[in-house]
Amino acid sequence: MASTKRTFIGCSKIIKENAGSINCYKCNQWFHKKCSKISDFLFKKYNAEYKKTGEINWKCETCQLEVSIESDSDDGDDEEAVPGSMPTVTKQIEQLFKQYLEPFAQRMKSLETNVAGIRSELNKIADQNKASTKQLEKRISVVENKIKSGFDITVSPDSIMSGIAERQKSESKVIVLNVPESKKPTGSDRLQYDREKVATLIPQELSHTLPKIKISRLGKPAEGKTHTVSYIGAKYPNSKILVTGDFNLPSSHPIDECEALLYNEMTLASCTQLNTVRNTYDRLLDLCFCSTNAQVMRAEPILDEDAHHLALLIHIVQYINLK
């Protein structure tokens, strides 16, 4: 863009006629294209502007630096006075902060909130696990104490043989649990009452066996307490066995205590197998024991149920006898 011979500031060489050069409008000095450090694209742009208007709005590096320093100290007056001037370094930094650091800070706050929520959930789970662990430790301690007390009891060979014989006799035994206590005195009337109650519980195809069934209660009658009724007879057709549960426990007892009471009652009745049945709320409905290896075939409630009053009718089918 130079039309006369001049000395370049950048390299101190003489400008040749029509050589590629550019003039700084601020200091009015000329620079080779190479010394100006302008890209080919911008150089062509400035050249076209010069041919069109006769002016070039370009400043050398020295003038650009002076304007930046003056703009920082004079609140940008020079920047408004000089058309096409570059933003100050301070404003560039502010723009970078707004563009990158502010969104990053917002994401960090969101991340902190999420981490705090996760920590809160983990603390809840940890508290639940601690409560479950304490319950398990309590149950294990009860079992350990029972085992220790069992080891302290001396068992004679005669009692072992007697126990084996009793088990052999019990192969066809069926235990009906928690039949309401008869108010009739001990004797034939009481026996008839028990048979009538049992008749309402066993399947119809077994009702013809009732006259041959020997019925006895485990434990002495006690006012206000329902005892277990057991009856022993010939092996039933199809080996069907019925266990009924109507465990109306006090509402003041929590669910875990109700479960422990039922478990202890069945254990004392010398019942060996445990089947738990739970409702859709995963609450214990009943604990069922029998002296055979059995599986639950059908279960349905026979009384209204609430949080602490459990009621269930269970039919189980025997498929293997314990030997």
TIKE-575836 format. One record per atom (N, C-alpha, C): y, z, x; residue in one letter. Coordinates in steps of 0.001 Angstrom, whole numbers, padded with zeros to 6 digits, always signed. Example, Ala and Ser with C-alpha at 12.3 -4.5 7.8 and 13.67 -1.06 7.14 Angstrom:
REM residues 2
-005690+007800+013190A
-004500+007800+012300A
-003300+007800+013200A
-002250+007080+012850S
-001060+007140+013670S
+000030+007870+012900S
***
This chain:
REM residues 323
-001206+000000+000824M
+000000+000000+000000M
+001255+000000+000857M
+001139+000102+002174A
+002305+000087+003070A
+002760-001349+003299A
+004075-001607+003212S
+004608-002962+003377S
+005403-003138+004659S
+005702-002067+005385T
+006441-002137+006652T
+005700-001332+007689T
+006134-001497+008945K
+005484-000762+010023K
+006001+000657+010072K
+005096+001620+010000R
+005445+003032+010081R
+004402+003742+010935R
+004722+004959+011360T
+003770+005764+012124T
+003058+006711+011161T
+001703+006697+011197F
+000934+007580+010323F
+001003+009017+010815F
+001133+009933+009885I
+001159+011355+010223I
-000234+011820+010629I
-001257+011321+009934G
-002611+011818+010163G
-003129+011508+011547G
-002954+010232+012026C
-003533+009849+013320C
-002498+009348+014326C
-001200+009345+013926S
-000097+008928+014816S
-000208+007471+015256S
-000922+006649+014489K
-001023+005227+014818K
+000007+004438+014019K
+000363+003258+014560I
+001343+002410+013890I
+000698+001762+012669I
+001450+001752+011552I
+000965+001106+010345I
+001115-000390+010485I
+000067-001103+010242K
+000128-002555+010245K
+000521-003042+008852K
+001087-004241+008814E
+001555-004803+007552E
+000379-004942+006586E
+000609-004525+005368N
-000390-004604+004300N
-001689-003839+004628N
-001618-002848+005558A
-002798-002034+005876A
-003042-001042+004740A
-004299-000586+004608G
-004630+000384+003575G
-004020+001729+003891G
-002995+002131+003156S
-002309+003394+003401S
-001733+003900+002098S
-001303+005176+002105I
-000755+005800+000901I
+000355+006741+001300I
+001351+006872+000420N
+002542+007664+000688N
+002525+008927-000145N
+002817+010082+000485C
+002944+011366-000218C
+004335+011430-000823C
+004406+011600-002163Y
+005720+011599-002812Y
+006486+012875-002520Y
+005822+013912-002020K
+006481+015188-001748K
+007193+015175-000403K
+006452+014799+000657C
+007043+014796+002009C
+007439+013397+002483C
+007111+012358+001654N
+007453+010963+001958N
+006854+010495+003276N
+005670+010993+003623Q
+004977+010560+004829Q
+003833+009638+004437Q
+003479+008745+005369W
+002430+007763+005118W
+001143+008162+005833W
-000004+007830+005203F
-001310+008175+005752F
-002247+006987+005602F
-003097+006809+006658H
-004184+005851+006490H
-005075+006290+005321H
-005769+005333+004768K
-006723+005669+003703K
-007752+006681+004206K
-008226+006486+005442K
-009226+007385+006010K
-008657+008772+006237K
-007396+008820+006736C
-006779+010121+007016C
-006421+010869+005733C
-006192+010146+004645S
-005824+010799+003386S
-007015+011486+002716S
-008245+011107+003159K
-009480+011678+002601K
-009611+011425+001094K
-009126+010252+000665I
-009220+009868-000741I
-010420+008957-000905I
-011145+009120-001975S
-012297+008258-002237S
-011831+006847-002581S
-012735+005897-002448D
-012411+004502-002765D
-011946+004363-004208D
-012578+005102-005094F
-012220+005004-006513F
-010784+005447-006742F
-010401+006641-006184L
-009036+007135-006368L
-008017+006259-005648L
-008404+005737-004490F
-007468+004881-003746F
-007127+003637-004563F
-008149+003041-005174K
-007907+001865-006019K
-007070+002242-007231K
-007304+003441-007763K
-006533+003886-008915K
-005059+004045-008554K
-004797+004724-007394Y
-003407+004888-006960Y
-002765+003536-006642Y
-003533+002611-006084N
-003016+001283-005736N
-002595+000535-006998N
-003455+000622-008046A
-003106-000033-009304A
-001875+000607-009925A
-001757+001940-009807E
-000585+002641-010341E
+000685+002218-009608E
+000571+002049-008296Y
+001739+001657-007480Y
+002207+000258-007861Y
+001238-000652-008041K
+001597-002023-008413K
+002226-002073-009802K
+001816-001158-010670K
+002315-001182-012037K
+003658-000492-012177K
+003842+000684-011524T
+005065+001482-011710T
+005931+001551-010476T
+005372+001211-009316G
+006128+001342-008068G
+006160+002766-007564G
+005393+003673-008160E
+005352+005077-007749E
+003892+005531-007618E
+003710+006577-006784I
+002388+007174-006607I
+002529+008684-006727I
+001820+009270-007635N
+001828+010732-007795N
+000699+011344-006977N
+000806+011227-005679W
-000206+011777-004776W
+000468+012635-003739W
-000148+013781-003413K
+000377+014688-002387K
-000672+014871-001302K
-000211+014969-000080C
-001116+015216+001041C
-001631+016648+000984C
-002598+016964+001839E
-003203+018302+001814E
-002184+019386+002120E
-001258+019099+003050T
-000245+020104+003422T
+000641+020436+002237T
+001092+019403+001520C
+001956+019634+000362C
+001197+020311-000780C
-000080+019941-000941Q
-000880+020598-001978Q
-000992+022096-001721Q
-001214+022468-000450L
-001320+023881-000095L
-000012+024604-000336L
+001110+023979+000016E
+002414+024609-000200E
+002672+024836-001683E
+002321+023871-002494V
+002541+024015-003934V
+001678+025137-004514V
+000435+025246-004034S
-000457+026292-004530S
+000081+027670-004209S
+000580+027842-002979I
+001120+029144-002568I
+002370+029471-003357I
+003250+028489-003521E
+004472+028725-004280E
+004158+029022-005744E
+003165+028344-006284S
+002818+028563-007685S
+002291+029974-007903S
+001517+030501-006929D
+000995+031863-007053D
+002111+032882-007082D
+003185+032647-006326S
+004267+033625-006226S
+005328+033438-007298S
+005439+032205-007864D
+006504+031919-008834D
+005986+031725-010248D
+004772+032242-010521D
+004189+032185-011864D
+004063+030773-012400D
+003779+029827-011503G
+003440+028476-011955G
+004637+027602-012266G
+005859+027944-011805D
+007027+027107-012093D
+006903+025739-011470D
+006430+025705-010194D
+006280+024421-009517D
+005249+023561-010210D
+004238+024212-010760E
+003180+023450-011397E
+003706+022752-012638E
+004653+023390-013339E
+005241+022751-014503E
+006253+021690-014098E
+006904+021915-012974A
+007953+020982-012544A
+007378+019721-011951A
+006183+019803-011349V
+005600+018647-010672V
+004495+018077-011534V
+004660+016843-012036P
+003615+016248-012875P
+002349+015995-012076P
+001183+016199-012703G
-000096+015892-012070G
-000528+016868-011004G
+000119+018058-010872S
-000273+019010-009838S
-001593+019667-010198S
-002377+020131-009197M
-003680+020752-009395M
-003527+022190-009885M
-004491+022723-010644P
-004432+024133-011063P
-004442+025045-009845P
-003848+026198-010014T
-003830+027148-008911T
-005224+027716-008689T
-005443+028281-007505V
-006735+028878-007169V
-007051+030041-008105V
-006015+030814-008445T
-006234+031960-009335T
-006727+031521-010703T
-006087+030480-011250K
-006505+030005-012566K
-007892+029391-012522K
-008191+028726-011403Q
-009539+028178-011268Q
-010585+029284-011295Q
-010297+030373-010593I
-011233+031504-010567I
-011362+032119-011959I
-010216+032240-012676E
-010266+032781-014035E
-011122+031912-014949E
-010959+030600-014805Q
-011754+029689-015616Q
-013244+029830-015318Q
-013580+029992-014034L
-014981+030177-013659L
-015541+031472-014246L
-014720+032522-014210F
-015156+033789-014801F
-015441+033621-016291F
-014533+032965-017003K
-014716+032776-018439K
-015920+031890-018743K
-016139+030895-017889Q
-017200+029929-018145Q
-018591+030487-017866Q
-018692+031307-016801Y
-020027+031741-016369Y
-020255+033246-016506Y
-019309+034062-016034L
-019563+035501-015948L
-019510+036189-017309L
-018599+035777-018194E
-018527+036423-019505E
-019798+036208-020330E
-020322+034965-020439P
-021607+034797-021141P
-022743+035573-020489P
-022720+035643-019149F
-023760+036396-018443F
-023677+037880-018788F
-022439+038406-018857A
-022268+039822-019205A
-022767+040099-020625A
-022507+039169-021557Q
-022993+039340-022928Q
-024513+039334-022985Q
-025127+038433-022210R
-026592+038392-022179R
-027156+039684-021604R
-026492+040224-020584M
-026959+041478-019984M
-026886+042626-020995M
-025813+042663-021811K
-025707+043704-022832K
-026820+043571-023860K
-027094+042328-024261S
-028185+042093-025210S
-029523+042513-024614S
-029719+042216-023325L
-030958+042600-022653L
-031097+044115-022586L
-029995+044816-022295E
-030031+046280-022247E
-030414+046858-023615E
-029862+046250-024681T
-030201+046713-026033T
-031684+046526-026324T
-032217+045359-025944N
-033642+045090-026171N
-034523+046044-025375N
-034148+046304-024126V
-034923+047220-023281V
-034906+048629-023874V
-033739+049037-024386A
-033656+050365-025005A
-034559+050448-026236A
-034614+049370-027023G
-035498+049345-028185G
-036961+049431-027795G
-037333+048694-026743I
-038718+048735-026263I
-039069+050131-025762I
-038131+050754-025041R
-038381+052109-024532R
-038587+053088-025691R
-037786+052931-026756S
-037935+053804-027920S
-039304+053629-028575S
-039757+052378-028716E
-041078+052124-029304E
-042191+052700-028440E
-042054+052542-027120L
-043071+053086-026213L
-043138+054609-026310L
-041975+055244-026460N
-041959+056702-026599N
-042673+057136-027882N
-042473+056371-028979K
-043166+056692-030228K
-044676+056570-030066K
-045102+055476-029414I
-046539+055274-029199I
-047107+056384-028321I
-046339+056776-027288A
-046803+057847-026401A
-046961+059160-027168A
-046005+059457-028063D
-046103+060683-028868D
-047327+060643-029787D
-047584+059480-030392Q
-048768+059349-031247Q
-050049+059539-030445Q
-050084+058966-029242N
-051268+059118-028395N
-051477+060576-027993N
-050372+061288-027729K
-050495+062699-027368K
-051100+063497-028521K
-050619+063208-029752A
-051157+063923-030917A
-052640+063622-031112A
-053016+062341-030963S
-054431+061972-031107S
-055276+062629-030024S
-054745+062674-028807T
-055480+063289-027696T
-055718+064774-027954T
-054708+065460-028487K
-054873+066885-028785K
-055957+067104-029839K
-055967+066249-030874Q
-057004+066377-031899Q
-058394+066152-031321Q
-058522+065129-030460L
-059820+064858-029841L
-060251+066011-028944L
-059309+066553-028170E
-059642+067687-027304E
-060127+068878-028135E
-059478+069093-029291K
-059887+070204-030149K
-061304+070000-030675K
-061601+068769-031104R
-062943+068485-031625R
-063995+068595-030534R
-063667+068083-029343I
-064614+068168-028225I
-064890+069626-027875I
-063840+070459-027903S
-064028+071882-027605S
-064963+072535-028620S
-064810+072162-029902V
-065694+072726-030933V
-067141+072336-030667V
-067356+071053-030338V
-068719+070585-030057V
-069286+071283-028825V
-068481+071415-027774E
-068947+072077-026551E
-069340+073523-026827E
-068532+074199-027635N
-068854+075594-027958N
-070162+075695-028735N
-070381+074740-029658K
-071642+074751-030405K
-072826+074503-029482K
-072637+073574-028533I
-073725+073283-027586I
-074025+074508-026727I
-072967+075170-026232K
-073171+076355-025399K
-073877+077460-026176K
-073442+077655-027423S
-074087+078706-028221S
-075541+078352-028509S
-075837+077045-028618G
-077219+076625-028842G
-078099+076890-027643G
-077548+076717-026438F
-078326+076965-025223F
-078651+078442-025048F
-077786+079291-025608D
-078013+080732-025451D
-079145+081246-026346D
-079532+080444-027322I
-080589+080875-028246I
-081960+080516-027664I
-082827+081480-027613T
-084182+081244-027109T
-085056+080676-028224T
-085643+079513-027982V
-086486+078848-028978V
-087943+078973-028547V
-088758+079499-029433S
-090180+079669-029123S
-090937+078385-029432S
-092087+078158-028781P
-092913+076971-029095P
-093312+076906-030565P
-093569+078091-031169D
-093960+078103-032583D
-092843+077552-033481D
-091589+077929-033160S
-090482+077446-033988S
-090288+075944-033820S
-090564+075425-032598I
-090458+073979-032376I
-091509+073246-033197I
-092749+073734-033158M
-093823+073097-033924M
-093539+073189-035425M
-092984+074325-035835S
-092653+074492-037247S
-091574+073500-037667S
-090598+073272-036781G
-089540+072307-037073G
-090077+070900-037192G
-091033+070546-036296I
-091637+069206-036357I
-092403+069029-037659I
-093159+070061-038029A
-093915+069981-039283A
-092976+069843-040477A
-091862+070555-040439E
-090893+070470-041534E
-090301+069073-041637E
-090055+068452-040497R
-089517+067083-040501R
-090532+066105-041062R
-091796+066315-040719Q
-092826+065426-041254Q
-092920+065553-042775Q
-092783+066785-043268K
-092823+066972-044716K
-091574+066401-045393K
-090498+066273-044627S
-089225+065830-045200S
-089031+064323-045154S
-090083+063579-044747E
-089923+062128-044637E
-089520+061502-045960E
-089991+062046-047059S
-089664+061477-048372S
-088668+062349-049135S
-088004+063257-048442K
-087065+064160-049109K
-085741+063435-049378K
-085181+063734-050516V
-083859+063225-050874V
-082973+064423-051184V
-081773+064408-050668I
-080851+065514-050902I
-079691+065019-051758I
-079444+065708-052856V
-078306+065397-053711V
-077222+066430-053424V
-076063+065976-053059L
-075017+066867-052584L
-074016+067202-053683L
-073636+068469-053720N
-072534+068945-054557N
-072709+068666-056047N
-073901+068939-056553V
-074113+068953-058003V
-073541+070270-058533V
-072769+070254-059641P
-072164+071501-060141P
-073197+072614-060321P
-072817+073824-059965E
-073717+074983-060015E
-074075+075329-061465E
-075363+075585-061685S
-075816+075973-063018S
-075362+077397-063331S
-074901+077604-064557K
-074508+078944-064985K
-075672+079704-065621K
-076807+079046-065721K
-077985+079683-066326K
-078680+080563-065288K
-079351+081602-065726P
-080054+082480-064779P
-081218+081748-064118P
-081679+082329-063030T
-082795+081725-062306T
-084025+081668-063197T
-084703+080551-063218G
-085900+080403-064043G
-086014+078990-064558G
-086815+078844-065652S
-087079+077510-066187S
-085815+076851-066731S
-084925+077662-067331D
-083686+077085-067868D
-082822+076488-066754D
-082765+077199-065648R
-081968+076716-064511R
-082592+075446-063945R
-083950+075426-063863L
-084648+074253-063349L
-084415+073051-064255L
-084466+073284-065577Q
-084237+072198-066531Q
-082805+071662-066412Q
-081860+072581-066191Y
-080459+072167-066027Y
-080309+071258-064806Y
-080955+071671-063708D
-080867+070868-062490D
-081474+069490-062693D
-082615+069449-063402R
-083271+068155-063619R
-082409+067241-064499R
-081758+067840-065488E
-080886+067033-066349E
-079706+066469-065553E
-079161+067275-064645K
-078055+066798-063816K
-078518+065697-062874K
-079680+065906-062261V
-080209+064911-061337V
-080509+063609-062076V
-080972+063716-063332A
-081305+062524-064116A
-080091+061632-064318A
-078900+062226-064366T
-077686+061415-064542T
-077249+060747-063250T
-077842+061142-062136L
-077405+060638-060836L
-078338+059597-060243L
-079640+059764-060468I
-080585+058851-059826I
-080683+057550-060619I
-081113+056457-059976P
-081291+055192-060699P
-082280+055351-061852P
-082128+054538-062893Q
-082945+054665-064102Q
-084429+054455-063816Q
-084737+053560-062865E
-086149+053285-062603E
-086855+054470-061952E
-086112+055483-061513L
-086727+056666-060904L
-086798+057841-061875L
-086248+057686-063074S
-086175+058825-063990S
-087553+059337-064406S
-088581+058483-064379H
-089923+058932-064791H
-090528+059907-063788H
-089954+060012-062598T
-090491+060927-061582T
-089961+062342-061754T
-088967+062552-062616L
-088340+063862-062746L
-089326+064988-063057L
-090278+064825-063974P
-091201+065949-064255P
-092018+066371-063045P
-092217+065464-062078K
-093032+065786-060904K
-092183+066306-059740K
-090893+066294-059917I
-090014+066660-058800I
-089805+068168-058756I
-089939+068696-057575K
-089634+070110-057355K
-088177+070210-056913K
-087394+070997-057641I
-085961+071113-057357I
-085661+072526-056873I
-084949+072624-055801S
-084539+073933-055284S
-083140+073815-054702S
-082430+074929-054724R
-081084+074950-054158R
-081126+075592-052774R
-080307+075035-051875L
-080233+075581-050522L
-079192+076689-050523L
-079633+077902-050401G
-078703+079021-050411G
-078699+079720-051755G
-078269+080971-051754K
-078245+081756-052981K
-077039+081364-053833K
-077186+081456-055173P
-076046+081144-056043P
-074882+082079-055745P
-073690+081543-055748A
-072489+082343-055524A
-071409+081843-056464A
-070706+082797-057078E
-069690+082425-058055E
-068574+081610-057388E
-068186+080518-058022G
-067103+079690-057507G
-067493+078739-056403G
-068772+078690-056025K
-069216+077811-054944K
-070299+076867-055451K
-070180+075602-055063T
-071175+074606-055439T
-072167+074450-054312T
-073443+074686-054589H
-074482+074601-053565H
-075111+073224-053536H
-075780+072955-052452T
-076528+071707-052335T
-077853+071833-053073T
-078217+070801-053795V
-079495+070766-054504V
-080413+069808-053775V
-081637+070214-053515S
-082608+069306-052898S
-083806+069195-053813S
-084387+068024-053910Y
-085631+067873-054651Y
-086580+067008-053835Y
-087847+067412-053869I
-088873+066775-053054I
-089941+066229-053979I
-090311+065001-053826G
-091348+064426-054661G
-092066+063325-053924G
-092893+062591-054675A
-093608+061474-054064A
-092598+060421-053619A
-093041+059557-052724K
-092155+058514-052230K
-091758+057609-053391K
-090451+057371-053548Y
-089960+056622-054691Y
-090262+055129-054552Y
-090387+054408-055674P
-090548+052950-055612P
-089346+052315-054911P
-089629+051356-054055N
-088596+050645-053292N
-087819+051560-052348N
-088258+052795-052196S
-087630+053759-051290S
-086133+053913-051537S
-085717+053871-052801K
-084296+054033-053093K
-083908+055501-053012K
-082779+055738-052401I
-082301+057109-052212I
-080858+057172-052702I
-080516+058228-053377L
-079165+058384-053905L
-078517+059620-053303L
-077313+059457-052800V
-076525+060593-052331V
-075197+060530-053057V
-074826+061599-053726T
-073557+061605-054457T
-072628+062652-053865T
-071370+062315-053752G
-070391+063245-053206G
-069264+063465-054194G
-068948+064703-054479D
-067831+065052-055355D
-067141+066243-054698D
-066427+065982-053611F
-065909+067054-052766F
-064461+067343-053147F
-064268+068240-054093N
-062914+068614-054502N
-062431+069765-053626N
-061818+069408-052519L
-061347+070405-051561L
-059929+070840-051918L
-059536+072030-051507P
-058180+072511-051834P
-057114+071563-051295P
-056086+071333-052100S
-055023+070420-051678S
-054204+070993-050528S
-054351+072289-050257S
-053600+072893-049152S
-054179+072527-047791S
-055402+071972-047781H
-056032+071603-046514H
-055606+070198-046108H
-055158+070010-044851P
-054873+068651-044369P
-056151+067815-044329P
-055987+066509-044255I
-057130+065601-044293I
-058115+065877-043157I
-057628+066127-041933D
-058562+066338-040824D
-059379+067615-041030D
-058791+068646-041652E
-059542+069867-041933E
-060578+069617-043026E
-060228+068788-044016C
-061201+068437-045058C
-062402+067753-044440C
-062150+066852-043515E
-063242+066132-042856E
-064133+067107-042088E
-063519+068074-041403A
-064304+069049-040644A
-065149+069918-041576A
-064577+070321-042718L
-065330+071140-043665L
-066540+070385-044206L
-066358+069124-044546L
-067469+068326-045053L
-068546+068162-043990L
-068107+067891-042769Y
-069067+067689-041674Y
-069914+068943-041468Y
-069256+070091-041451N
-069985+071343-041236N
-070962+071618-042377N
-070549+071323-043615E
-071430+071585-044764E
-072688+070735-044688E
-072537+069446-044324M
-073701+068573-044240M
-074618+068976-043086M
-074013+069411-041983T
-074816+069824-040831T
-075655+071051-041174T
-075065+072002-041875L
-075799+073208-042259L
-076932+072886-043222L
-076831+071772-043954A
-077887+071371-044882A
-079004+070617-044172A
-078971+070582-042825S
-079993+069919-042005S
-080054+068413-042262S
-078937+067809-042619C
-078880+066360-042776C
-078497+065749-041429C
-079138+064643-041093T
-079035+064153-039715T
-078141+062937-039531T
-078001+062097-040525Q
-077235+060863-040324Q
-075889+060957-041021Q
-074870+060398-040383L
-073516+060447-040924L
-073025+059033-041198L
-072565+058784-042415N
-071881+057532-042753N
-070512+057893-043299N
-069462+057331-042732T
-068118+057588-043253T
-067681+056392-044082T
-067038+056677-045180V
-066512+055631-046052V
-065026+055892-046225V
-064192+054851-045989R
-062744+055006-046087R
-062182+054014-047100R
-061058+054385-047701N
-060457+053493-048690N
-059513+052510-048011N
-058746+051753-048840T
-057874+050725-048274T
-056726+051309-047469T
-056430+052587-047656Y
-055392+053243-046865Y
-055959+053897-045614Y
-057209+053577-045299D
-057903+054123-044130D
-058006+055643-044207D
-058077+056197-045402R
-058254+057632-045581R
-059720+057912-045861R
-060211+058983-045289L
-061611+059348-045472L
-061898+059629-046939L
-062915+058976-047480L
-063326+059226-048859L
-064512+060178-048931L
-065477+059985-048035D
-066678+060809-048136D
-067442+060771-046824D
-068224+061807-046601L
-069160+061873-045481L
-070558+061992-046072L
-071454+061115-045720C
-072783+061076-046326C
-073850+061249-045263C
-074766+062165-045512F
-075865+062406-044593F
-077188+062213-045325F
-078203+061828-044601C
-079548+061820-045161C
-080530+062000-044012C
-081746+062328-044340S
-082749+062561-043302S
-083503+061292-042949S
-082984+060157-043331T
-083589+058874-042969T
-082525+057990-042342T
-083016+056954-041663N
-082092+055969-041117N
-081729+055026-042252N
-080484+054989-042683A
-080118+054268-043897A
-078807+053538-043702A
-078532+052636-044617Q
-077272+051912-044600Q
-076686+051912-046003Q
-075367+051931-046083V
-074698+051969-047378V
-074778+050597-048023V
-075237+050549-049282M
-075360+049288-050006M
-074235+049109-051024M
-073794+050188-051660R
-072754+050091-052679R
-071979+051396-052706R
-070672+051312-052890A
-069862+052524-052949A
-068746+052314-053962A
-068567+053282-054856E
-067499+053193-055844E
-067088+054608-056231E
-065807+054826-056547P
-065351+056177-056905P
-065851+056580-058280P
-066164+057863-058437I
-066619+058360-059736I
-065617+059330-060345I
-064612+059747-059586L
-063564+060627-060095L
-062222+060128-059584L
-061137+060592-060229D
-059809+060262-059730D
-059635+060839-058331D
-058942+060104-057512E
-058802+060496-056107E
-057328+060695-055772E
-057029+061707-054974D
-055681+061844-054428D
-055807+062158-052944D
-054703+062606-052339A
-054693+062745-050882A
-055736+063715-050358A
-056087+064751-051127H
-056999+065775-050610H
-058211+066009-051504H
-058331+065288-052609H
-059489+065422-053481H
-060294+064137-053387H
-061463+064238-052791L
-062249+063065-052451L
-063433+062941-053403L
-063683+061747-053899A
-064779+061547-054841A
-065424+060202-054582A
-066757+060171-054531L
-067435+058918-054227L
-068877+058967-054697L
-069361+057839-055188L
-070779+057680-055507L
-071339+056634-054562L
-072424+056956-053868I
-072959+056066-052839I
-074437+055846-053068I
-074859+054597-053075H
-076273+054246-053107H
-076658+053763-051718H
-077698+054319-051137I
-078181+053851-049843I
-079653+053506-049956I
-080078+052524-049184V
-081463+052062-049233V
-082134+052363-047906V
-083239+053059-047964Q
-083990+053415-046767Q
-084725+052192-046225Q
-084685+051984-044906Y
-085474+050890-044332Y
-086318+051317-043144Y
-086021+052482-042526I
-086872+053013-041450I
-086883+054530-041586I
-088056+055134-041594N
-088152+056586-041610N
-088069+057127-040195N
-087417+058279-040067L
-087398+058949-038767L
-088745+059635-038551L
-089376+059389-037439K
-090686+059987-037141K
-090524+061172-036193K
***
